[in-house]
Structure formats: structure tokens, C-alpha cells
């Protein structure tokens, strides 16, 4: 049996930005639903954070969630299991009040909600352990289910140490991966960067949300319950693009570029060499005419000559790493681990604000 896995859709991201909703719809209509249809997949599991805000939801966002995702699945006769993530729940110490129960549960016969740890038998008889967001209220019950289950597959919304939330931003806090060491396959939402270590696979979000996601492949996965293999299906609709402006180096003349690919994207123009202001202004005008969402110009005064994003990542510490190093060097009697976690959480929240 093949099951589609999707996670961290965060409907309402970036202050309910309409362009992100439109990008979601393109991905769903052009990639996600057609792949389900072509492969005869009739079951989808969402691994948490279906919505972005923990406290409330915008009415239009709720409508887009129904119109673009939930209603089409119901029309196609596809069942959906949703595992609660940390953004789906109101309180931080319990999953009792959550968006899934308030917005979705009982309104769709094809949808089931899971707010705790539960071993679920799939249509083909395969048992899979679902693990929702772990907090003070459900930790004891969750650990018991992890210990007692006979399943060898885990799907959840886990916070495990030693994985990257965003590319280049390693999380040092969270549960130990050893907690899931005995399972054959563990797939999780929560960290938006797709990565794997041993039997644990962070699937990553389906789309790019911030500049930290630039150049980072996003999409969804198809799980074969018989072989326990994962197939990654890439979302081709990227939200962020960079253009290196150079009117000096031969072969990089700005007039030679086709900027139509920048439509409906956040764009950064990084100026490496600019000797003709008129030529530069005409280039910026051409880019704006493509219908970009937002355009930023970055002057490379340091002449770093970094041609790609990988070079930039390799040459610089991440913001989170700088935070952590500074906190570690503070000579005061405080709980540095708690402060670090608070700062990192605030930073990640800030990345999603317009």
C-alpha cells in the first residue's frame, strides 16, 4: 500500500499572505492531487502543523484550507489522517485545545484527527504509530505507547536534537533520537528542512516560507508500507529567487537574462559589479515588470564573489549559531539552555512575520 505523507503546510503563514495560499493551490492542483490520482493513492497522512497560528485563524485562510485542500480530498474519495503539531495546539503544555478539533473534526467523514500517541492499523493491515506533539500533559502516555507498540513505523511531529530546523540551523534541544532507535522507519514533521539520519527522516515542509528556505527542495513523500521506502516528490514552485547583477564580467550581461521565471516570487538582486546606473535601473525595471511579489537590492560592498547560496552558507555562521555562541559566553548565573530555547523559538517565529 502506498500512502502520501505531507507536513507543515502552515496555512496562514506570513500573516495570511495571499501569495503563499496561491502557491499552495498551484502545488496541490498541479503536483499533489495529480500524483495521487496517477498512482491510485487513496490515503494521505498529514504530520502536523496544518495551520500556522496557535491562537487564532483568519476566516479567509480557513476557507482556503477547506477549498484548496480538504474539500478536494473529500471529493476524490481520499481519506486523511491529521497528527497534531505544535502550531495546531493552543497551549504549550497540552494538546487539549487545538485547531484540528475546532475547525475540521466532525465536518469531514474522510478525516480523522490524532492529538495523542496511537497505533493505527492501515487498510492493508500495516500498523503505524502516530505520535502527536509531545508536551507535559501527554509525555507519560506517549512514552508508554512508544515502548508498548508492535509497529515498526512511526509517523509524528517530533522535536529531536541533532537535526536542522532550517538549513544551517542545528537544533541542540529536544528529545534524544535514541528514543526511536528500535523502529525501522521514523518520519516526522516540525523541522522544515528535509534531512535524514539513520532510521529517522524529517520530511520537510511542502513549500518555501522564508529566505532561509531559498534553494532548499520542498515537496511531499510517498510511503510504501510493504518495503518501508520513501519517494520524494519535489514541489517545483519556489517562492524565493536570487539574481547576481554584474555588468562587467563577460558572459553575465544582465540583458541576456530571461526574468519571466521571477513572476510571483520574492526576489533579491545581489549587485556584484555596477558601473552603469542607467543599465542597472533598466534591469530592475525589467524584473519589476515580471510581477514579482517583493524585490530587494543587496549591494555586495565586500566583494565576496560568492556565486551561489552554498558558498554563502559555507562562509558564514547562521544567525541561530551566533545567538547560541553569544549566550554561551554570557557570564551570568542563568539557565542558559532555557534562554537559548526561548531565543531560538522567537527567531523562528520572527522569520514568518511580514
C-alpha positions as a Markdown table, in Angstrom:
| # | Residue | x | y | z |
|---|---|---|---|---|
| 1 | Unk | 0.0 | 0.0 | 0.0 |
| 2 | Unk | 1.2 | 3.5 | -0.8 |
| 3 | Unk | 0.4 | 6.4 | 1.4 |
| 4 | Unk | 1.1 | 10.1 | 0.7 |
| 5 | Unk | 2.8 | 12.0 | 3.5 |
| 6 | Unk | 2.7 | 15.8 | 3.8 |
| 7 | Unk | 3.6 | 18.0 | 6.7 |
| 8 | Unk | 4.0 | 21.6 | 7.9 |
| 9 | Unk | 1.6 | 23.2 | 5.4 |
| 10 | Unk | 1.2 | 26.2 | 7.8 |
| 11 | Unk | -2.0 | 27.6 | 6.2 |
| 12 | Unk | -1.9 | 31.3 | 7.2 |
| 13 | Unk | 1.9 | 31.7 | 7.0 |
| 14 | Unk | 3.4 | 35.2 | 6.8 |
| 15 | Unk | 0.3 | 37.0 | 8.2 |
| 16 | Unk | -2.1 | 35.2 | 5.9 |
| 17 | Unk | -0.2 | 36.2 | 2.8 |
| 18 | Unk | -2.4 | 35.6 | -0.2 |
| 19 | Unk | 0.6 | 34.7 | -2.5 |
| 20 | Unk | 1.5 | 31.8 | -0.3 |
| 21 | Unk | -2.1 | 30.5 | -0.5 |
| 22 | Unk | -2.0 | 30.8 | -4.2 |
| 23 | Unk | 1.3 | 29.0 | -4.4 |
| 24 | Unk | -0.2 | 26.2 | -2.2 |
| 25 | Unk | -3.0 | 25.8 | -4.7 |
| 26 | Unk | -0.7 | 25.6 | -7.7 |
| 27 | Unk | 1.3 | 22.9 | -5.9 |
| 28 | Unk | -1.8 | 20.9 | -4.9 |
| 29 | Unk | -3.6 | 21.2 | -8.3 |
| 30 | Unk | -0.6 | 20.7 | -10.5 |
| 31 | Unk | 1.6 | 18.2 | -8.5 |
| 32 | Unk | 0.0 | 16.7 | -5.3 |
| 33 | Unk | -3.5 | 15.7 | -6.5 |
| 34 | Unk | -2.4 | 14.6 | -10.0 |
| 35 | Unk | 0.2 | 12.3 | -8.4 |
| 36 | Unk | -2.3 | 10.8 | -6.0 |
| 37 | Unk | -4.6 | 10.2 | -9.0 |
| 38 | Unk | -2.0 | 8.7 | -11.2 |
| 39 | Unk | -0.7 | 6.3 | -8.5 |
| 40 | Unk | -4.2 | 5.3 | -7.3 |
| 41 | Unk | -3.4 | 6.6 | -3.8 |
| 42 | Unk | -6.5 | 6.8 | -1.6 |
| 43 | Unk | -5.0 | 7.8 | 1.8 |
| 44 | Unk | -3.0 | 10.8 | 3.0 |
| 45 | Unk | -1.4 | 11.4 | 6.4 |
| 46 | Unk | -0.5 | 14.9 | 7.5 |
| 47 | Unk | 2.3 | 15.0 | 10.0 |
| 48 | Unk | 1.3 | 18.2 | 11.8 |
| 49 | Unk | 1.2 | 22.0 | 11.7 |
| 50 | Unk | -1.6 | 22.1 | 9.2 |
| 51 | Unk | -2.2 | 25.7 | 10.3 |
| 52 | Unk | 0.3 | 28.4 | 11.2 |
| 53 | Unk | -1.1 | 30.3 | 14.2 |
| 54 | Unk | -1.6 | 28.6 | 17.5 |
| 55 | Unk | -4.0 | 31.2 | 18.9 |
| 56 | Unk | -6.5 | 32.0 | 16.1 |
| 57 | Unk | -7.1 | 31.7 | 12.4 |
| 58 | Unk | -8.1 | 34.2 | 9.7 |
| 59 | Unk | -11.5 | 33.4 | 8.1 |
| 60 | Unk | -10.1 | 33.6 | 4.6 |
| 61 | Unk | -7.3 | 31.3 | 5.5 |
| 62 | Unk | -9.8 | 28.8 | 7.0 |
| 63 | Unk | -11.8 | 29.0 | 3.7 |
| 64 | Unk | -8.7 | 28.4 | 1.6 |
| 65 | Unk | -7.7 | 25.4 | 3.7 |
| 66 | Unk | -11.2 | 23.9 | 3.1 |
| 67 | Unk | -11.5 | 24.9 | -0.6 |
| 68 | Unk | -8.0 | 24.1 | -1.7 |
| 69 | Unk | -7.1 | 21.0 | 0.4 |
| 70 | Unk | -9.8 | 19.4 | 2.5 |
| 71 | Unk | -12.8 | 19.6 | 0.0 |
| 72 | Unk | -10.8 | 18.2 | -3.0 |
| 73 | Unk | -9.6 | 15.2 | -0.9 |
| 74 | Unk | -13.2 | 14.5 | 0.1 |
| 75 | Unk | -14.5 | 14.8 | -3.5 |
| 76 | Unk | -11.7 | 12.5 | -4.7 |
| 77 | Unk | -12.7 | 9.9 | -2.0 |
| 78 | Unk | -9.3 | 10.1 | -0.3 |
| 79 | Unk | -9.1 | 9.6 | 3.4 |
| 80 | Unk | -6.9 | 11.9 | 5.5 |
| 81 | Unk | -5.3 | 11.4 | 8.9 |
| 82 | Unk | -4.0 | 14.5 | 10.7 |
| 83 | Unk | -1.5 | 14.3 | 13.5 |
| 84 | Unk | -1.4 | 17.4 | 15.8 |
| 85 | Unk | 1.7 | 19.6 | 15.6 |
| 86 | Unk | 2.8 | 22.3 | 17.9 |
| 87 | Unk | 1.3 | 25.1 | 15.7 |
| 88 | Unk | -2.1 | 23.3 | 15.8 |
| 89 | Unk | -2.5 | 23.5 | 19.6 |
| 90 | Unk | -3.4 | 26.5 | 21.7 |
| 91 | Unk | -1.5 | 25.7 | 24.8 |
| 92 | Unk | 2.2 | 24.7 | 25.1 |
| 93 | Unk | 1.7 | 22.1 | 27.8 |
| 94 | Unk | -1.3 | 20.3 | 26.4 |
| 95 | Unk | -2.9 | 19.4 | 23.1 |
| 96 | Unk | -6.4 | 19.5 | 24.5 |
| 97 | Unk | -7.5 | 22.7 | 22.7 |
| 98 | Unk | -6.5 | 22.6 | 19.1 |
| 99 | Unk | -7.4 | 23.9 | 15.6 |
| 100 | Unk | -7.9 | 20.4 | 14.3 |
| 101 | Unk | -10.8 | 19.7 | 16.7 |
| 102 | Unk | -12.3 | 23.2 | 16.3 |
| 103 | Unk | -12.0 | 23.6 | 12.5 |
| 104 | Unk | -12.0 | 20.1 | 11.0 |
| 105 | Unk | -13.2 | 17.3 | 13.2 |
| 106 | Unk | -16.7 | 16.1 | 12.5 |
| 107 | Unk | -17.0 | 18.2 | 9.4 |
| 108 | Unk | -15.5 | 15.6 | 7.0 |
| 109 | Unk | -16.3 | 11.9 | 7.1 |
| 110 | Unk | -13.0 | 11.1 | 5.4 |
| 111 | Unk | -10.8 | 12.9 | 8.0 |
| 112 | Unk | -9.5 | 11.5 | 11.4 |
| 113 | Unk | -7.7 | 13.7 | 14.0 |
| 114 | Unk | -5.0 | 12.4 | 16.3 |
| 115 | Unk | -3.9 | 14.5 | 19.2 |
| 116 | Unk | -2.0 | 11.8 | 21.2 |
| 117 | Unk | 0.1 | 8.7 | 20.6 |
| 118 | Unk | -1.8 | 5.9 | 18.9 |
| 119 | Unk | -1.0 | 2.8 | 16.9 |
| 120 | Unk | -3.3 | 2.8 | 13.9 |
| 121 | Unk | -3.9 | -0.2 | 11.6 |
| 122 | Unk | -3.9 | 0.9 | 7.9 |
| 123 | Unk | -6.1 | -0.5 | 5.1 |
| 124 | Unk | -3.5 | -3.2 | 4.2 |
| 125 | Unk | -3.1 | -4.3 | 7.8 |
| 126 | Unk | 0.2 | -2.4 | 8.4 |
| 127 | Unk | 0.3 | -0.9 | 11.9 |
| 128 | Unk | 1.8 | 2.6 | 12.2 |
| 129 | Unk | 2.5 | 4.5 | 15.4 |
| 130 | Unk | 1.2 | 8.1 | 15.2 |
| 131 | Unk | 2.9 | 10.5 | 17.6 |
| 132 | Unk | 1.5 | 14.0 | 18.0 |
| 133 | Unk | 3.3 | 16.9 | 19.6 |
| 134 | Unk | 4.8 | 15.8 | 22.9 |
| 135 | Unk | 4.3 | 18.1 | 25.9 |
| 136 | Unk | 4.0 | 17.8 | 29.7 |
| 137 | Unk | 0.4 | 16.6 | 29.6 |
| 138 | Unk | 0.9 | 13.7 | 27.2 |
| 139 | Unk | 4.5 | 12.8 | 27.7 |
| 140 | Unk | 4.0 | 9.8 | 30.0 |
| 141 | Unk | 1.3 | 8.3 | 27.8 |
| 142 | Unk | 3.3 | 8.9 | 24.7 |
| 143 | Unk | 6.4 | 7.2 | 26.1 |
| 144 | Unk | 4.3 | 4.2 | 27.2 |
| 145 | Unk | 2.9 | 3.9 | 23.7 |
| 146 | Unk | 6.3 | 4.1 | 22.1 |
| 147 | Unk | 7.5 | 1.4 | 24.4 |
| 148 | Unk | 4.5 | -0.9 | 24.0 |
| 149 | Unk | 3.7 | -0.6 | 20.3 |
| 150 | Unk | 4.4 | -3.5 | 18.0 |
| 151 | Unk | 4.6 | -1.2 | 15.0 |
| 152 | Unk | 7.9 | -0.7 | 13.2 |
| 153 | Unk | 6.9 | 2.5 | 11.5 |
| 154 | Unk | 6.5 | 5.9 | 13.3 |
| 155 | Unk | 4.9 | 9.0 | 11.9 |
| 156 | Unk | 4.8 | 12.1 | 14.1 |
| 157 | Unk | 5.5 | 15.7 | 14.8 |
| 158 | Unk | 8.7 | 15.3 | 16.9 |
| 159 | Unk | 11.3 | 17.6 | 18.3 |
| 160 | Unk | 14.6 | 15.6 | 18.2 |
| 161 | Unk | 18.0 | 17.0 | 19.0 |
| 162 | Unk | 20.7 | 16.9 | 16.3 |
| 163 | Unk | 18.6 | 17.8 | 13.2 |
| 164 | Unk | 18.3 | 21.1 | 11.3 |
| 165 | Unk | 15.1 | 23.1 | 11.6 |
| 166 | Unk | 16.3 | 25.2 | 8.7 |
| 167 | Unk | 19.3 | 24.6 | 6.6 |
| 168 | Unk | 22.4 | 25.6 | 8.6 |
| 169 | Unk | 20.4 | 25.9 | 11.9 |
| 170 | Unk | 21.0 | 22.8 | 14.0 |
| 171 | Unk | 18.7 | 22.2 | 17.0 |
| 172 | Unk | 20.5 | 21.2 | 20.2 |
| 173 | Unk | 17.4 | 20.8 | 22.3 |
| 174 | Unk | 14.7 | 18.2 | 22.1 |
| 175 | Unk | 14.3 | 14.5 | 22.8 |
| 176 | Unk | 17.1 | 12.1 | 22.0 |
| 177 | Unk | 16.9 | 10.3 | 18.7 |
| 178 | Unk | 17.7 | 7.1 | 20.7 |
| 179 | Unk | 14.1 | 7.2 | 21.9 |
| 180 | Unk | 13.1 | 5.8 | 18.4 |
| 181 | Unk | 16.2 | 3.7 | 17.8 |
| 182 | Unk | 14.3 | 0.4 | 17.7 |
| 183 | Unk | 12.0 | 1.3 | 14.8 |
| 184 | Unk | 12.7 | 0.5 | 11.2 |
| 185 | Unk | 11.3 | 3.8 | 9.9 |
| 186 | Unk | 10.6 | 7.1 | 11.6 |
| 187 | Unk | 9.1 | 10.0 | 9.6 |
| 188 | Unk | 8.5 | 13.4 | 11.2 |
| 189 | Unk | 7.2 | 16.9 | 10.6 |
| 190 | Unk | 8.2 | 20.0 | 12.6 |
| 191 | Unk | 11.7 | 20.8 | 11.1 |
| 192 | Unk | 11.1 | 22.4 | 7.8 |
| 193 | Unk | 14.4 | 21.3 | 6.3 |
| 194 | Unk | 14.4 | 17.8 | 4.8 |
| 195 | Unk | 17.1 | 15.6 | 6.3 |
| 196 | Unk | 17.8 | 12.1 | 7.4 |
| 197 | Unk | 20.0 | 10.3 | 10.0 |
| 198 | Unk | 19.8 | 6.6 | 10.3 |
| 199 | Unk | 16.2 | 5.4 | 10.5 |
| 200 | Unk | 14.9 | 9.0 | 11.2 |
| 201 | Unk | 13.7 | 11.2 | 8.4 |
| 202 | Unk | 12.5 | 14.7 | 8.7 |
| 203 | Unk | 10.3 | 15.2 | 5.6 |
| 204 | Unk | 10.4 | 19.0 | 5.5 |
| 205 | Unk | 7.6 | 21.3 | 4.7 |
| 206 | Unk | 5.9 | 21.2 | 1.3 |
| 207 | Unk | 6.8 | 24.7 | 0.3 |
| 208 | Unk | 9.3 | 27.5 | 1.0 |
| 209 | Unk | 8.2 | 30.1 | 3.6 |
| 210 | Unk | 11.2 | 32.4 | 4.3 |
| 211 | Unk | 14.5 | 33.4 | 2.8 |
| 212 | Unk | 16.1 | 30.7 | 5.0 |
| 213 | Unk | 14.4 | 28.2 | 2.6 |
| 214 | Unk | 15.9 | 29.6 | -0.5 |
| 215 | Unk | 17.3 | 26.8 | -2.7 |
| 216 | Unk | 16.0 | 24.2 | -0.4 |
| 217 | Unk | 14.0 | 21.4 | -2.1 |
| 218 | Unk | 10.5 | 21.1 | -0.7 |
| 219 | Unk | 7.6 | 18.7 | -1.6 |
| 220 | Unk | 5.9 | 15.6 | -0.2 |
| 221 | Unk | 6.6 | 11.9 | 0.1 |
| 222 | Unk | 5.0 | 8.6 | -0.8 |
| 223 | Unk | 5.4 | 5.8 | 1.7 |
| 224 | Unk | 5.4 | 2.2 | 0.5 |
| 225 | Unk | 4.2 | 0.3 | 3.6 |
| 226 | Unk | 5.4 | -3.0 | 2.3 |
| 227 | Unk | 9.0 | -2.0 | 1.5 |
| 228 | Unk | 9.1 | 0.9 | 4.0 |
| 229 | Unk | 10.7 | 3.0 | 1.2 |
| 230 | Unk | 10.0 | 6.7 | 0.7 |
| 231 | Unk | 9.7 | 8.5 | -2.6 |
| 232 | Unk | 10.2 | 12.3 | -2.6 |
| 233 | Unk | 8.1 | 14.3 | -5.0 |
| 234 | Unk | 9.5 | 17.8 | -5.5 |
| 235 | Unk | 7.4 | 21.0 | -5.4 |
| 236 | Unk | 8.7 | 22.9 | -8.4 |
| 237 | Unk | 7.0 | 26.2 | -7.3 |
| 238 | Unk | 9.7 | 28.0 | -5.4 |
| 239 | Unk | 8.9 | 31.2 | -3.6 |
| 240 | Unk | 12.3 | 32.8 | -3.5 |
| 241 | Unk | 14.9 | 33.7 | -6.2 |
| 242 | Unk | 18.2 | 35.5 | -6.4 |
| 243 | Unk | 19.9 | 37.2 | -9.3 |
| 244 | Unk | 23.5 | 38.3 | -9.3 |
| 245 | Unk | 23.9 | 41.6 | -11.2 |
| 246 | Unk | 27.2 | 42.0 | -13.0 |
| 247 | Unk | 27.7 | 44.4 | -15.9 |
| 248 | Unk | 31.4 | 43.9 | -16.1 |
| 249 | Unk | 32.1 | 40.2 | -16.4 |
| 250 | Unk | 31.8 | 38.9 | -19.9 |
| 251 | Unk | 29.0 | 36.3 | -20.3 |
| 252 | Unk | 27.0 | 37.7 | -17.4 |
| 253 | Unk | 25.4 | 40.6 | -19.2 |
| 254 | Unk | 22.1 | 41.4 | -17.5 |
| 255 | Unk | 20.4 | 42.0 | -20.9 |
| 256 | Unk | 20.9 | 38.3 | -21.7 |
| 257 | Unk | 18.7 | 37.0 | -18.8 |
| 258 | Unk | 15.1 | 35.9 | -19.2 |
| 259 | Unk | 13.4 | 37.2 | -16.0 |
| 260 | Unk | 10.0 | 35.6 | -16.6 |
| 261 | Unk | 10.8 | 32.9 | -14.1 |
| 262 | Unk | 10.7 | 35.5 | -11.3 |
| 263 | Unk | 7.0 | 36.0 | -11.6 |
| 264 | Unk | 5.2 | 35.6 | -8.2 |
| 265 | Unk | 8.4 | 35.3 | -6.3 |
| 266 | Unk | 10.3 | 37.2 | -3.6 |
| 267 | Unk | 13.5 | 38.4 | -5.4 |
| 268 | Unk | 16.9 | 39.5 | -4.2 |
| 269 | Unk | 19.2 | 41.3 | -6.7 |
| 270 | Unk | 22.7 | 41.0 | -5.4 |
| 271 | Unk | 25.0 | 43.6 | -7.0 |
| 272 | Unk | 28.5 | 42.2 | -7.7 |
| 273 | Unk | 29.5 | 44.9 | -10.3 |
| 274 | Unk | 27.6 | 48.0 | -11.2 |
| 275 | Unk | 29.3 | 50.5 | -13.5 |
| 276 | Unk | 26.3 | 51.9 | -15.5 |
| 277 | Unk | 23.4 | 53.3 | -13.4 |
| 278 | Unk | 21.1 | 53.6 | -16.4 |
| 279 | Unk | 21.7 | 50.0 | -17.3 |
| 280 | Unk | 21.1 | 48.9 | -13.7 |
| 281 | Unk | 17.9 | 50.8 | -13.5 |
| 282 | Unk | 16.6 | 49.3 | -16.7 |
| 283 | Unk | 17.4 | 45.8 | -15.4 |
| 284 | Unk | 15.5 | 46.5 | -12.2 |
| 285 | Unk | 12.6 | 47.8 | -14.2 |
| 286 | Unk | 12.5 | 44.6 | -16.3 |
| 287 | Unk | 12.5 | 42.5 | -13.2 |
| 288 | Unk | 9.6 | 44.5 | -11.6 |
| 289 | Unk | 7.6 | 44.1 | -14.8 |
| 290 | Unk | 7.5 | 40.4 | -14.3 |
| 291 | Unk | 5.1 | 40.7 | -11.4 |
| 292 | Unk | 7.4 | 39.8 | -8.5 |
| 293 | Unk | 5.9 | 39.8 | -5.0 |
| 294 | Unk | 8.8 | 41.7 | -3.5 |
| 295 | Unk | 12.1 | 43.0 | -4.7 |
| 296 | Unk | 15.2 | 43.7 | -2.6 |
| 297 | Unk | 18.6 | 45.0 | -3.9 |
| 298 | Unk | 21.7 | 44.0 | -1.9 |
| 299 | Unk | 25.0 | 45.7 | -2.6 |
| 300 | Unk | 27.9 | 43.4 | -2.3 |
| 301 | Unk | 30.3 | 46.0 | -0.9 |
| 302 | Unk | 32.7 | 43.4 | 0.5 |
| 303 | Unk | 33.2 | 41.9 | -3.0 |
| 304 | Unk | 32.9 | 38.4 | -1.6 |
| 305 | Unk | 32.5 | 36.9 | -5.0 |
| 306 | Unk | 30.2 | 34.2 | -3.7 |
| 307 | Unk | 28.4 | 32.8 | -6.7 |
| 308 | Unk | 25.9 | 30.6 | -5.0 |
| 309 | Unk | 23.9 | 30.1 | -1.9 |
| 310 | Unk | 26.0 | 27.1 | -0.9 |
| 311 | Unk | 29.1 | 29.4 | -0.8 |
| 312 | Unk | 27.3 | 31.8 | 1.5 |
| 313 | Unk | 26.2 | 29.1 | 3.8 |
| 314 | Unk | 29.8 | 27.7 | 4.0 |
| 315 | Unk | 31.4 | 31.1 | 4.6 |
| 316 | Unk | 29.1 | 32.3 | 7.4 |
| 317 | Unk | 27.6 | 31.2 | 10.7 |
| 318 | Unk | 23.9 | 31.0 | 10.9 |
| 319 | Unk | 22.0 | 33.6 | 12.9 |
| 320 | Unk | 21.0 | 30.9 | 15.4 |
| 321 | Unk | 24.6 | 29.7 | 15.8 |
| 322 | Unk | 25.6 | 33.3 | 16.6 |
| 323 | Unk | 22.8 | 33.6 | 19.2 |
| 324 | Unk | 23.9 | 30.3 | 20.8 |
| 325 | Unk | 27.6 | 31.3 | 20.9 |
| 326 | Unk | 26.8 | 34.7 | 22.5 |
| 327 | Unk | 24.5 | 33.1 | 25.1 |
| 328 | Unk | 27.2 | 30.5 | 25.9 |
| 329 | Unk | 29.7 | 33.3 | 26.6 |
| 330 | Unk | 27.5 | 35.3 | 28.9 |
| 331 | Unk | 29.0 | 35.4 | 32.4 |
| 332 | Unk | 25.8 | 35.4 | 34.5 |
| 333 | Unk | 24.0 | 32.9 | 36.7 |
| 334 | Unk | 21.1 | 32.0 | 34.5 |
| 335 | Unk | 19.6 | 28.9 | 32.9 |
| 336 | Unk | 21.4 | 29.2 | 29.6 |
| 337 | Unk | 19.6 | 26.3 | 28.0 |
| 338 | Unk | 16.2 | 27.8 | 28.7 |
| 339 | Unk | 17.3 | 31.2 | 27.4 |
| 340 | Unk | 18.7 | 29.6 | 24.3 |
| 341 | Unk | 15.5 | 27.7 | 23.6 |
| 342 | Unk | 13.4 | 30.9 | 24.1 |
| 343 | Unk | 15.6 | 33.0 | 21.8 |
| 344 | Unk | 15.6 | 30.3 | 19.1 |
| 345 | Unk | 11.8 | 29.9 | 19.3 |
| 346 | Unk | 11.4 | 33.7 | 19.0 |
| 347 | Unk | 13.8 | 33.8 | 16.0 |
| 348 | Unk | 11.9 | 31.1 | 14.2 |
| 349 | Unk | 8.6 | 32.9 | 14.8 |
| 350 | Unk | 10.1 | 36.2 | 13.6 |
| 351 | Unk | 11.1 | 34.6 | 10.3 |
| 352 | Unk | 7.4 | 34.0 | 9.4 |
| 353 | Unk | 6.3 | 37.6 | 10.1 |
| 354 | Unk | 5.9 | 40.0 | 7.2 |
